[in-house]
Amino acid sequence: MNNKIKAAGISIISNTILVLSKLIVGIFTNSISIISEAVHSLVDLLASFIAFIAVKISSNPADEDHQYGHGKFEEVSGFIEGFLIILAAFYIIYESVEKLINKNFDYIDSFLGIIVMSISIVANILVSKYLFKVAKETDSIALHADAEHLRTDVITSAGVLIALICIKITGIKIFDPIVAILVGLLIIKAGLNLCIDSSKNILDSSLSKANLEDIKKILKSYCSIQKIISFNNLKTRKSGPNKFIEFTIVLPKGLRIKEAHIICDEIEIELKNILFNSSVTIHTEPCNNECLKLNKCSHQNLQEKCHYHKECF
C-alpha cells in the first residue's frame, strides 16, 4: 500500500509541474495546442488526486457498512477520471475549431513550446512506466488509469511537438489548431476506454479469461490426481485489487468433513498464490445419486480410484 500511495504522490508532483509549465508557455506564445496540453495535464492532475484518494480509501479494511471491503472506490475513481478526460477533450476541440473559424493565428513562439513539450514527453514516459509497474504489482485500477492518462499525454505531447517544429520550419500557423483537434480526438478515445474498463468491475464483470483459465487449470489438476470428482458453478468478480472466486466441488461420498476441509484449504492456497488479493468460497457436494445408491464409494485413501462407478472420477 505504501508503494501505491508513493506512486500516486509522484504523479501529483509531476503533473503539477507540467500543468504550470504548459499553461505559462501556452499563454505567453498564444498556442492553442500547448494550452490544450495544459488542460490535458490539468485533468491528469485531477485524476492523480482522485487516484491518491481512491488508493487510500480502498486500503481500508472491511467494516459493517462495506463487508466486502472498499475496493470499488478504485473503480469509481477510474470512471470519474475517464469522464474528466472526455470533458477536457471537448474543450480542446471547441477552442481549436473556434480558432480555425475566426482565423485567429496570433504570434506563436514555437521555440519555447518545443522545449516544454520535450520535457513533458520525457517526464511522462518515466512517471507512466513507474505507475504501470506499481499498478501491475498491486493490481490497482486507479493507478493503471492514472498511468493511461500519462501515456496518452506522451502521445498528444509528441503530436504538439511535431506541429510546433513544423510551424518553426514553415511558418504555417494553422498546424497549431489542427493538431489540437487531433489531440482532442485521441483524448476522447482514451477517456472512453477508461470508462468502459472501470464500469466492467463496477458492474461485477467476471475476471479475465486468463485468470479463469488459471483457476480451471488448478481445479482440473485436483480432478486428475483424484482428490475431487468434478467442479462446477464457477463464479468470479473483482472489486478494486480484490478478487472474489466461488465454485462447487464434488467429492467422494465417504469423505470425512476434516478431509474435505483439508482439500478446500489446499485449493484455496494454490489459487491465492497465483491470484493475489483473492477471497475464495468453496461449496462441497457428495458424488451423484447413482453413487449414493451403490453405497460403495467410501475412500479411505484419497489416491485410491473408485472401481464401483465410472463417473466418480
Beta strands, then each sheet from edge to edge (+ up, - down):
strand 1: 230-239
strand 2: 242-251
strand 3: 278-286
sheet 1: 1+ 2- 3-
end
